[in-house]
């Protein structure tokens, strides 16, 4: 079991050695600024905020052992200090230990729970300013017990404004819960809801009107979470210490997201020969408590996390924790968020004056930003706010055209407005947006963000290179086709054909699928983007790109037909004034440019995806023209069946597929082939072995009629 007296003892020593005047909070990060909210010797402090985003500060005056309060009027401006709880007239009575604060989000009424130490009992008090003046009540009395250092209360308010308080009995280690009815101004009978509890616990409301509590079970060395559904409490184990850990840590804080699931920030003590503390974040899901995520770790026997707190904004975690290195007399305050999807920490403030300087931490969230409260050197309390200092990332920062780039704002303070100038004539709005760069060059992206008060402009550059898909000098850069059933050298007894698929990593062509009778293993497909038209002719419509596609290592008459799948950035299509159904693939034949049946398949991300049927290979172009796409493509099986019955059997000529000048005929490995189902093509019984259907020219003629038929079906 962890010795909970170590850190409070250190705190007591520092009270004797720190200077009487605060030196000023050393905020060292450009994203934060601090306001001194209280000056004077303090043992405990707590800061909360209402929905207006203004801070409410409560401190225990260490000299007079009274509870003091002040609040912000506008941000950074604080009211006069007022005394809210004082029992100094009772001999031997002191108060204000382990305070917790809750602010009613509707009325801004403040509630403060704390321990009161008398000569005969330990009490739990509740101070509130409902009705305009401060009143105090005792919600529980533990007779014959004295306050022990390090013990704290925890509190939350429900939707009706009632207060819910939890605390640990220092003598019995029983976790106790009390509800305070604000309407009747009376507490319920205290209820024991946990045993073997450590000195620190945390409580939060759930989305269903219930409560959830976290605490460390010191006997079983585990993090416990108890949930109240309005009628009963149900306990669950959220974490049990693992390898290299001696005990669950003292510190824990719980909060609930809009999804109804709790998150807990907590500590565990190391024991694997490099003592120190570990800081974890654990989250509950529909299937139970997930694996704890290690947020921070210190590998020194005298380095601890003496304070943690957590709050939710929607389903994003915002947390704060302190790091104390007793040996090296350094201390730091750090901020935690998982708004990017992964827990990340960043510095808020640090100091080398003495150890354990940051204590009594709290964090709240309102007005689109977190607000941190911290005690410092036991002689000052600070309110810390984030500065509006947004940055952004552009992903990727470089690449070949067409390059899709996504920009994302990163800011602790949520911007109220963001505009983008992408440097390519495109603009955008919102905390995330994207653009596509179609030409090579260096572009400057400019972000302009505001929080309603300040406006910040920042820039980054994106480098876009050429965009030629494949080099025509050698086979370098060519992907290896994905060959399927290529081991077949002739039709089998059932007349099965072979389907081969070739995949490409570059744009715009993504796959080529061919159907053939004999597809040798050495068959390769290549794609080359051309700088202009291959001859003096041009197809009708607006040409986007000219391509050269070819096959090598296969008999021409063994190719029965092919599909070509390609994609285009949607922004490119829109920039030419066309829509998704205005795209087609065209093929250069002896008779000129022939428009191929092309369908628009889907939109995915920033791209539009298409599939076209081609009877052969040579030069191609992707063009834009009104309603250029069709609704259906001919099935390869259907085309072959329709044409085989009307042509004579011919022996295939042992000539390779015509390869255009400059085309590559070899390929380098890119991906591993995976089987796809075979396509069965009926073959006349009289077809001898090594015989194939009519030459490709016959199929092309039939396909002309087929394409015209499909064109007629367009609306």
PyMOL commands that set and color helices and strands:
alter all, ss='L'
color gray80, all
select helices_A, chain A and resi 5-17+130-132+556-558+570-575+636-644+696-712
alter helices_A, ss='H'
color red, helices_A
select strands_A, chain A and resi 32-39+42-49+55-61+66-71+82-85+94-103+110-117+121-128+135-143+154-157+163-168+175-181+186-187+191-194+197-205+211-217+222-228+233-240+245-256+262-270+277-285+288-289+293-297+303-313+316-325+330-337+344-351+358-366+369-376+380-386+391-395+398-400+403-410+417-421+427-429+432-437+441-450+455-465+498-503+509-516+524-530+542-552+559-569+583-589+592-595+598-604+607-614+619-624+650-651+691-692
alter strands_A, ss='S'
color yellow, strands_A
deselect
rebuild
show_as cartoon
